[in-house]
Amino acid sequence: MGSLLVGGLVFVFLSMATSIGLMVRSRLPDHHLNAESKDVIRLATAVVGTLSALTLGLLIASAKSSYDNAEVEMRTAAARVLLLDRVMAQYGPETDKARQLLRELIERRLSRGWTAETTDETSGNAPGEYQDIEAVQAVLRSLLPRGSVQHSLQARAVEVSGMMAEAHWLLVESGEEGLPWAFVTVLVCWLSLLFATFGLQAPANLTVLSILLVCALSVAGAIFLVSDMANPYVGLIRVSDAPLQSAIERLGKP
């Protein structure tokens, strides 16, 4: 589900909850909303409000952590690509085929995107990314090093390509994590209850209604940020592929 859609639905739910509170207020007897009743309502909703704030803060922290980790992964992947290319360049012209395969791998990654759903998809004659990595590794293993220097460079190249393959499978296996929807569902229920009580206690004038709508929009914006940052390779707030763009400009140089 798109982050904008999630944020929009939350705003609609909170607005509806506020409207329900206002409608119930107009139908309740006066003694149900006297000062003592409102004090009890405020005490009860304070507990729910505290839980909501803690849960929302936890979700924001988790989403920010996922986004930061994705940025580190992107830079690390670009650094490993450059390192592998330079090691192969030092080995000699025997690695030209592997270097070309590596460049094609990065070009396909940039064109397909950096998500678990797209990295292994096949398109026409284009293989999945894991097949690209394995093709590079096959070329590296087939090399016949002459001397200790080339033997050391071959071992280093195989090691770095293995780390790239490991990072790929980690991305695939963690691709379904995303947003903890159970947390979000419970949080929206709590927030809807809070806004219903706001409507229950608020006088129905334009100023109060405007403030409540702005507050609902602010909360929906926070949920949007959580949803968008929990999927750092897609959406409006996404990890930049600039490190890979910079890396591909350096690939293949002698």
C-alpha distance (Angstrom), angle and dihedral (degrees) to the residues before:
residue distance angle dihedral
M1 . . .
G2 3.81 . .
S3 3.79 118.4 .
L4 3.80 92.8 -126.9
L5 3.79 89.9 52.2
V6 3.81 90.9 50.3
G7 3.80 91.6 50.1
G8 3.80 91.3 46.3
L9 3.79 92.8 50.6
V10 3.80 91.3 49.8
F11 3.81 90.3 51.7
V12 3.82 90.3 50.0
F13 3.82 92.3 48.9
L14 3.80 93.0 49.2
S15 3.81 92.2 46.2
M16 3.80 90.6 49.9
A17 3.81 90.7 48.5
T18 3.80 90.1 52.3
S19 3.81 90.9 48.6
I20 3.81 91.1 50.1
G21 3.80 89.8 51.2
L22 3.80 90.8 51.6
M23 3.81 92.4 48.8
V24 3.80 92.5 48.3
R25 3.82 89.9 49.0
S26 3.79 92.0 57.8
R27 3.83 91.2 52.7
L28 3.79 100.5 44.5
P29 3.81 121.9 96.0
D30 3.79 113.6 -106.1
H31 3.80 95.0 -112.3
H32 3.83 89.5 61.8
L33 3.79 89.4 65.2
N34 3.77 102.0 39.0
A35 3.81 121.6 129.7
E36 3.80 94.8 -87.6
S37 3.80 92.9 49.6
K38 3.80 91.3 49.4
D39 3.80 90.9 50.7
V40 3.81 90.8 55.3
I41 3.81 90.9 46.5
R42 3.81 91.0 51.2
L43 3.81 92.0 49.5
A44 3.80 92.3 49.5
T45 3.79 94.6 46.1
A46 3.82 90.8 46.7
V47 3.81 88.2 67.3
V48 3.80 92.2 50.0
G49 3.79 90.6 44.1
T50 3.79 91.5 53.5
L51 3.80 91.8 49.3
S52 3.80 90.3 47.7
A53 3.80 92.4 50.7
L54 3.81 92.1 49.1
T55 3.80 92.7 47.7
L56 3.79 93.5 46.7
G57 3.80 90.7 48.3
L58 3.81 90.1 50.3
L59 3.79 91.8 50.3
I60 3.81 92.8 48.5
A61 3.82 91.5 48.8
S62 3.81 91.2 48.5
A63 3.80 93.1 48.2
K64 3.81 92.0 47.4
S65 3.80 90.0 50.1
S66 3.82 90.5 51.7
Y67 3.80 90.5 49.7
D68 3.81 93.4 48.4
N69 3.81 91.2 48.0
A70 3.79 90.2 50.9
E71 3.81 90.8 52.8
V72 3.80 90.2 51.8
E73 3.80 90.5 48.0
M74 3.81 90.9 51.9
R75 3.80 93.4 51.5
T76 3.80 91.8 43.4
A77 3.80 91.3 51.0
A78 3.82 91.4 50.4
A79 3.81 91.0 48.6
R80 3.80 91.9 50.4
V81 3.79 91.8 49.0
L82 3.80 91.1 53.0
L83 3.79 92.2 44.4
L84 3.80 92.2 50.9
D85 3.79 91.7 48.4
R86 3.81 92.4 50.0
V87 3.82 92.8 47.5
M88 3.80 90.2 51.4
A89 3.82 90.4 47.2
Q90 3.80 89.8 54.5
Y91 3.80 90.9 49.8
G92 3.79 93.0 61.7
P93 3.82 143.8 -111.6
E94 3.82 90.9 -47.6
T95 3.81 87.9 81.3
D96 3.82 95.9 55.1
K97 3.81 91.6 104.4
A98 3.80 92.3 50.4
R99 3.81 91.3 47.8
Q100 3.79 90.6 52.0
L101 3.81 90.8 49.3
L102 3.80 89.0 50.3
R103 3.79 91.7 52.8
E104 3.81 91.7 48.7
L105 3.82 89.1 49.9
I106 3.82 91.8 55.8
E107 3.80 92.7 44.1
R108 3.79 90.4 53.7
R109 3.78 91.5 46.1
L110 3.80 90.9 53.5
S111 3.81 92.3 48.0
R112 3.80 95.1 46.1
G113 3.78 99.6 39.8
W114 3.78 133.2 -120.9
T115 3.80 103.9 -79.2
A116 3.78 134.9 113.8
E117 3.81 89.7 -118.6
T118 3.81 95.3 57.0
T119 3.81 105.0 33.3
D120 3.80 94.9 74.2
E121 3.78 100.3 32.5
T122 3.79 117.6 115.4
S123 3.79 121.2 -135.6
G124 3.80 116.5 -168.5
N125 3.78 106.1 -56.2
A126 3.82 92.7 -14.1
P127 3.81 110.8 110.4
G128 3.77 126.6 -143.1
E129 3.78 117.4 -87.5
Y130 3.80 94.5 -106.0
Q131 3.82 87.9 59.4
D132 3.81 89.8 51.7
I133 3.80 91.6 52.6
E134 3.79 91.8 46.2
A135 3.82 90.2 50.3
V136 3.83 90.0 55.1
Q137 3.79 90.1 47.8
A138 3.82 91.5 49.4
V139 3.80 91.3 54.6
L140 3.80 91.4 47.7
R141 3.80 93.0 50.0
S142 3.81 91.6 49.3
L143 3.80 92.6 58.7
L144 3.79 117.7 112.6
P145 3.81 105.0 -145.8
R146 3.78 119.7 -149.0
G147 3.75 110.9 -148.3
S148 3.77 134.4 -9.4
V149 3.82 95.2 -70.5
Q150 3.80 94.7 59.0
H151 3.79 90.5 41.2
S152 3.81 90.0 55.1
L153 3.81 92.0 46.4
Q154 3.81 91.5 49.7
A155 3.80 91.2 51.1
R156 3.80 91.1 48.8
A157 3.82 92.3 48.5
V158 3.81 91.8 50.0
E159 3.81 89.6 48.7
V160 3.83 94.0 51.4
S161 3.81 92.7 45.0
G162 3.81 87.7 51.6
M163 3.80 90.2 54.4
M164 3.81 89.1 51.5
A165 3.80 90.7 51.4
E166 3.81 90.3 48.1
A167 3.82 91.4 51.5
H168 3.79 89.6 50.4
W169 3.80 94.1 54.1
L170 3.80 91.2 44.5
L171 3.80 88.1 56.2
V172 3.80 91.3 49.4
E173 3.80 94.0 47.9
S174 3.82 93.7 46.8
G175 3.80 94.5 42.5
E176 3.81 93.9 98.5
E177 3.80 96.3 53.4
G178 3.79 99.3 87.3
L179 3.80 120.0 128.7
P180 3.84 119.7 -3.0
W181 3.79 95.4 -121.7
A182 3.82 94.3 -172.0
F183 3.81 89.3 60.8
V184 3.79 91.7 47.1
T185 3.82 93.5 48.4
V186 3.79 93.3 51.0
L187 3.81 90.8 44.4
V188 3.81 92.7 52.5
C189 3.80 90.1 49.8
W190 3.81 90.7 52.4
L191 3.80 92.0 46.7
S192 3.80 91.4 48.3
L193 3.79 89.3 53.4
L194 3.81 90.3 50.4
F195 3.79 93.8 50.2
A196 3.80 91.0 46.2
T197 3.81 89.0 56.6
F198 3.82 89.6 46.9
G199 3.79 88.9 56.1
L200 3.80 90.3 44.4
Q201 3.80 92.0 58.0
A202 3.82 101.0 32.4
P203 3.79 124.9 95.5
A204 3.80 110.3 -120.0
N205 3.80 100.0 -113.7
L206 3.79 130.0 128.9
T207 3.80 96.0 -108.8
V208 3.80 94.4 53.8
L209 3.80 92.8 43.6
S210 3.79 91.4 49.9
I211 3.81 92.1 50.9
L212 3.81 91.9 48.5
L213 3.81 91.5 50.2
V214 3.80 91.5 48.8
C215 3.81 89.5 50.2
A216 3.82 90.5 49.3
L217 3.79 89.7 49.8
S218 3.81 90.8 49.8
V219 3.80 92.6 51.6
A220 3.81 90.7 46.2
G221 3.81 87.9 51.5
A222 3.80 90.0 54.4
I223 3.81 90.8 51.3
F224 3.81 88.9 48.6
L225 3.81 90.6 53.9
V226 3.81 91.3 49.3
S227 3.80 92.2 49.1
D228 3.80 94.1 45.7
M229 3.81 97.3 45.9
A230 3.81 91.6 46.1
N231 3.82 86.4 67.4
P232 3.81 99.9 44.3
Y233 3.81 98.3 174.6
V234 3.82 96.3 55.3
G235 3.80 135.8 38.1
L236 3.77 132.4 44.7
I237 3.82 95.9 -54.2
R238 3.77 102.4 51.1
V239 3.77 137.2 154.3
S240 3.79 111.2 -95.6
D241 3.80 117.5 -115.7
A242 3.82 90.0 -150.2
P243 3.84 92.2 115.1
L244 3.80 90.6 58.4
Q245 3.81 91.5 43.5
S246 3.78 88.7 53.5
A247 3.81 91.8 45.5
I248 3.79 94.6 52.2
E249 3.81 90.5 55.8
R250 3.81 88.8 60.0
L251 3.80 97.6 44.5
G252 3.79 118.8 109.1
K253 3.79 96.3 20.1
P254 3.80 116.1 139.1
